[in-house]
Amino acid sequence: MSERVGARELLRRVLDEGAWTSWDEPAPEPADAELSAARERSGCDEAVLTGEGRLRGRRVAFVVSEFRFLAGSIGRATADRIVAAVERATAAGLPLLAAPSSGGTRMQEGTAAFVQMARITGAVMAHRAAGLPYLVYLRHPTTGGVFASWGSLGHVTAAEPGALIGFLGPRVYEGLHGEPFPPGVQVAENLAAKGLLDAVVPIDDLAAIASTALAVLCERPPDARPDAPDANVRDDGAWDSVERSRRPGRPGVADLLRHGASDVTPLSGTGQGEADPGLLLALARFGAAPCVLVGQDRRSQRAGHPLGPAGLRVARRGMALAAELGLPLVTVVDTPGAVLSAEAEEGGLAGEIARCLADLITLSAPTLCLLLGEGTGGAALALLPADRVLVARHGWLSPLPPEGASVIVHRTPGRAAELAAAQGVRSADLLRAGTADLLVDELPDAAEEPAAFCRRAAAAIERELSGLVPGGPAARQARYR
């Protein structure tokens, strides 16, 4: 069972020096004995505390539930307090941390309280529309209308270990259906595994995790930096690059983050109940340049998790996050190809590739693509069209793996090397055609210098993100004419 911590104790353990400034207007004197008892028991005059404080030196606003006040339920006065705090945070341009712990709507106030969830949602979405971060930390328990409104709208959402989190509380379910709710479902760890939560975080780690996320979400890239010297564009053999890109020791997107990035906050799944190990989504900083990163994890795909429709929906979550917060989007292409299966077809694989392309081409945020290694088929194309495209020396792009293309053209996979050369898949070909803009060199092979290569790629990403502005659909399509 999760540690149950009151609102004041949570603020003491999360904010700098345990200090904060309250934004709460005193609540009216209680009209009945139940409210009086709730005040006495909780030491609070309502079911939430709001205000501002410092989180690792950064000014933040907060809305924190107090479960001991009528199970953290949301009545009309509670909603007034939440909405006022959200609107004040928006007006002040502050990131907002919400830490709900609630049974949902205050049943004693009925429908008038129930509809307040729509009002709170509207305030949160106005905050997000202003390009301001909204972080959510779900505490034990969070159920009902709170989970179904402002508890599920975070740009980043974490939860306490072991916390009960669900739409319908298990006691209500058992009362209505005469049997217990299936065990292990409404638990933070299970929801994280299903792509509904980004992380499960103990309270004492919350400040560090939130601060790392805000270090990306609240920043913008620096002004343009001088260009790096052009790498020598050699005409390496196409098949040589294909083979090198498939070496087990070749660094992938996880290595790029490990060796070349800072302030990395992994995000899990779509936030809507789907996850895909073949696609990595994270907030990260390359040097001074923050970004949302969407990267294909080749190693995971080759280890039994080929990229499917869910992975592309995770990618689209990253695109939406970048657009909403005005952060640059970095895509990393490195895939042996999308999964081929009946489930993928029925799950809308082709449609998701199309929607990824549409979202990326029309994205309002600056976009940068790194073609890191294998670039096979529609899965690669889905993350390719960007304002700037970097390509590793042995990165390549093809409508099919060369073996598959050889089967189509020559009725045998045995002429793959010949066909790869004819198709123009190499980095040199992509640069000459304008499909890519800049080469990231390998000396001579990224598999032989993984850390150094990742640092070189990260430096190129930082340089290209600095001063990058969104080109819009016309500019993103122009390179392919």
C-alpha positions, -999 to 999 in steps of 0.1 A, spaced: 0 0 0 12 35 -9 23 59 18 -6 83 25 7 118 30 -14 149 36 -13 180 15 9 200 39 34 172 43 36 167 6 44 204 1 70 203 29 88 174 12 86 186 -24 91 224 -23 123 242 -15 128 245 23 92 232 26 79 268 22 50 281 1 27 310 -2 -10 302 0 -34 316 -26 -65 303 -7 -92 327 4 -107 316 37 -137 293 32 -170 303 47 -179 289 81 -192 253 78 -229 250 74 -232 216 89 -215 192 114 -199 171 87 -179 200 73 -169 210 108 -157 176 115 -138 175 82 -120 207 92 -112 194 126 -99 161 113 -78 175 84 -67 208 97 -78 223 64 -107 245 55 -113 227 22 -103 196 2 -75 214 -17 -46 237 -9 -34 261 -36 -5 285 -39 30 289 -51 65 280 -40 100 271 -54 109 238 -69 147 235 -72 148 272 -75 120 275 -101 87 293 -92 57 270 -96 21 270 -87 3 240 -71 -31 224 -64 -28 197 -38 -57 176 -25 -62 168 12 -79 134 13 -87 137 50 -112 164 41 -143 144 30 -121 120 10 -107 149 -11 -140 152 -27 -147 182 -51 -177 204 -41 -185 238 -55 -163 257 -31 -134 233 -38 -139 239 -76 -139 277 -71 -106 274 -53 -90 251 -80 -102 272 -109 -90 304 -92 -56 289 -87 -53 275 -123 -63 309 -137 -39 327 -115 -11 304 -125 -19 310 -162 -20 348 -158 14 347 -140 29 323 -166 37 297 -140 40 259 -145 14 241 -125 18 210 -104 -14 192 -95 -14 164 -69 -49 150 -66 -59 124 -40 -97 122 -41 -127 100 -43 -142 123 -69 -173 144 -68 -188 154 -34 -219 133 -33 -234 155 -6 -237 183 -31 -250 162 -60 -251 173 -96 -241 209 -89 -208 196 -77 -205 169 -104 -206 195 -133 -177 214 -117 -153 189 -133 -161 204 -167 -153 238 -153 -120 227 -139 -111 210 -171 -118 242 -190 -94 261 -168 -66 235 -172 -70 234 -210 -67 272 -211 -35 269 -191 -22 244 -216 -33 265 -245 -11 293 -231 19 270 -237 24 264 -199 34 231 -184 9 211 -164 23 182 -143 2 157 -125 11 135 -96 -16 110 -88 -17 100 -51 -34 72 -32 -63 70 -40 -75 90 -70 -107 79 -85 -140 90 -101 -145 124 -117 -111 138 -105 -92 110 -124 -116 115 -153 -109 152 -156 -80 173 -142 -62 141 -130 -57 129 -166 -47 160 -185 -10 163 -176 17 169 -201 36 145 -178 17 122 -154 33 103 -125 19 84 -95 28 72 -61 40 36 -58 11 12 -52 -15 40 -54 -51 30 -62 -60 49 -94 -92 42 -113 -124 55 -128 -148 36 -104 -137 30 -69 -136 -7 -60 -160 -3 -31 -186 12 -54 -180 -15 -80 -185 -43 -55 -216 -26 -41 -231 -24 -76 -220 -57 -90 -219 -79 -59 -183 -90 -65 -148 -75 -61 -131 -56 -89 -104 -77 -105 -72 -73 -84 -41 -56 -98 -58 -35 -124 -63 -1 -106 -27 0 -94 -2 27 -104 24 2 -116 -1 -16 -139 -14 16 -154 22 27 -161 28 -6 -179 -3 -1 -200 9 34 -212 -15 54 -190 11 69 -167 46 81 -175 63 70 -142 58 57 -107 77 79 -83 81 80 -45 72 113 -30 108 120 -20 119 117 -56 91 139 -70 110 172 -67 139 158 -88 117 143 -114 95 173 -118 124 197 -119 141 176 -146 109 178 -167 105 215 -162 141 221 -172 129 211 -207 93 222 -207 100 257 -195 130 265 -218 135 274 -254 165 268 -277 192 294 -279 199 317 -308 216 303 -339 251 290 -335 279 289 -361 278 260 -385 301 231 -379 326 223 -407 311 201 -433 320 164 -430 335 147 -461 307 132 -481 323 100 -493 306 76 -517 307 46 -494 291 14 -508 253 12 -502 255 -24 -490 284 -17 -467 262 10 -450 233 -14 -447 255 -41 -431 271 -16 -407 237 -2 -397 227 -36 -386 257 -43 -363 246 -53 -328 270 -28 -312 258 2 -332 244 29 -309 207 36 -309 184 62 -296 188 51 -260 226 55 -263 221 89 -279 202 101 -249 226 84 -225 258 99 -240 246 131 -256 216 145 -237 207 158 -202 175 164 -182 160 133 -198 124 125 -187 111 93 -204 74 94 -212 55 61 -213 30 52 -240 1 72 -255 -14 82 -221 -45 65 -235 -38 28 -227 -12 19 -253 25 14 -252 51 2 -276 87 -7 -266 99 -1 -301 92 37 -299 109 59 -273 93 92 -262 112 116 -239 117 152 -229 154 160 -233 180 187 -236 209 186 -261 234 211 -247 213 243 -242 186 232 -266 154 215 -250 132 193 -271 106 166 -273 122 135 -287 105 107 -306 129 79 -315 126 44 -330 145 19 -308 160 -5 -333 174 -29 -306 140 -33 -290 123 -38 -324 148 -65 -334 144 -81 -299 108 -90 -305 90 -56 -304 86 -45 -340 70 -11 -344 32 -12 -347 2 12 -347 5 19 -310 41 31 -314 30 55 -341 3 68 -318 30 73 -291 49 93 -317 19 115 -324 15 121 -287 51 136 -288 42 157 -318 11 171 -301 32 178 -269 58 197 -289 32 218 -307 13 227 -276 43 238 -256 62 253 -286 92 230 -281 112 217 -310 105 181 -320 134 158 -327 126 125 -345 151 96 -347 147 72 -376 162 38 -370 139 9 -379 141 -24 -397 104 -17 -407 70 -18 -392 54 -50 -379 37 -72 -405 7 -89 -389 -30 -93 -390 -32 -73 -357 -13 -44 -372 -35 -43 -402 -67 -44 -381 -51 -18 -357 -48 7 -385 -10 6 -393 -12 23 -427 -36 50 -414 -13 57 -384 17 62 -408 -4 86 -428 -15 105 -397 21 107 -385 31 121 -418 2 146 -418 9 157 -382 47 161 -388 43 180 -421 18 205 -406 34 208 -371 35 243 -357 68 236 -338 103 234 -353 112 199 -364 145 181 -368 151 145 -380 181 124 -374 184 94 -397 205 73 -373 207 39 -390 182 17 -407 155 35 -425 131 9 -438 97 15 -453 67 35 -441 78 33 -404 109 54 -414 90 77 -436 65 85 -408 92 104 -388 112 118 -417 98 151 -431 112 179 -409 126 214 -412 162 200 -410 173 164 -416 206 150 -403 219 117 -415 246 95 -400 273 84 -425 259 48 -425 223 58 -422 201 49 -452 165 51 -464 146 27 -486 109 18 -493 117 -19 -483 147 -37 -468 170 -42 -498 163 -80 -496 126 -74 -500 131 -49 -529 153 -75 -546 125 -101 -543 101 -77 -560 124 -68 -588 145 -99 -593 124 -127 -577 152 -134 -552 167 -117 -521 202 -125 -534 206 -93 -554 200 -70 -524 234 -53 -526 230 -46 -563 195 -31 -558 205 -10 -527 232 7 -549 207 13 -577 180 27 -554 201 56 -540 196 47 -503 230 59 -490 237 91 -470 257 105 -499 227 100 -522 203 116 -497 225 146 -493 229 151 -530 192 148 -536 184 173 -508 164 147 -488 190 153 -460 208 185 -451 238 176 -430 261 145 -424 270 133 -390 303 115 -395 313 80 -383 350 74 -377 348 50 -394 318 33 -378 295 43 -350 297 7 -336 334 12 -330 331 46 -312 295 46 -297 300 73 -271 320 96 -293 296 92 -321 266 100 -299 283 131 -285 290 142 -321 254 136 -331 241 155 -300 263 185 -308 249 185 -343 214 184 -329 220 213 -305 236 233 -333 206 227 -357 180 233 -330 195 267 -321 176 294 -339 155 268 -358 121 280 -368 92 260 -382 92 260 -420 56 249 -424 41 224 -448 53 240 -480 89 241 -470 89 206 -456 75 192 -488 97 213 -511 128 191 -505 110 161 -522 101 179 -555 
